[in-house]
Amino acid sequence: MLFITRYSYPPKARDAVIARFKETGGLPPAGIKLLGRWTFVAGGGGFHLCEATDASLFAKWAMQWNDLMTIESHPVLDDQQLAGVL
């Protein structure tokens, strides 16, 4: 299943977010395949497109970051999958 994860952080957390990202690479836990990551040009957040079969892994990933930022993960469908539902 595909998931969009949006993250945002306040300006005061910027330096801590950068430091943690440099330390960890911002990679998800095993079981989540990161298909792409896009960061807003002006900073402050961005989003990931991921694939996983266990949604609880997103809670694990969020727990690694939610002291610095707000994280929202949502399952999504591509057009072909949506057409099958419609």
N, C-alpha and C positions, 0 to 999 in steps of 0.2 A: 504494500500500500504506500502511496505517496503522501508526504506531509510537507506543508509549508511551515517553517518556524520563523517568526518575526521577533527580532530582539531590538531593544532600545535602552539607552542609558543616559543619565543626566550628565551635563558637562563636568560636574565635580567628580564623577567616577571615571572620566576618560583615561587618566594616567594609570589607574589600577587595572582597567580593562585592557589597555595596551600591554601592560606588564604581564598579566595572566595569559593573554593571547600569545605573546612571545614565548612564554614558558611552556605552554601546553599545545600550541598550534590550533587551539580551538576545536579540536577534533571531537566528534561524538564518540560515545562508548561503543564497544563491539556490539554488532547487531543492527546498527544504523549505518546505512550507506549514504555518505554525503555526495549528492549529485552536483551540487553547485552552491556557491556562497556569493552573495552580492552585498556590498557595503555602500551605504549612502555617501555620496561624494563629500558632503559637508560634515560627515561623521554623525555620531549619535545613534547609530543602529544600522540595521539591514535585515536581510532574510536569507534562509537556507532552503533548498529543495532537497529532501531526503527520501529514502526508501527504507521501510522497516516492516516487520510483521508483528512486532510487539510494541504497542503504544506506550507501555510503562517505561520503556527505555528513554523516552523523551523527558519523563519526570526525573530520571537519574541524571540526564544531561543538564536539565534546568537547575537541579540542586547544586551543580558545580559552578553555576554562574549567578543564581538569583539573589545573591547578596550584593551584586553590583548592577544588575540590569533586570528589566522586565522581559519575560520570554513567553510567547504564546505559540503553541503548536496546534495545527489543524490538519486533519486528513483532507485530501483534495482528490478530485477526479480529473483526468484529461478528457478531451472532447469525445473520444471514442467510448470511454467508460461511461460518461454521462449519457451519451446517445443510447447505450444499452439500458439505462435506467428509465429514460424518457419513453 
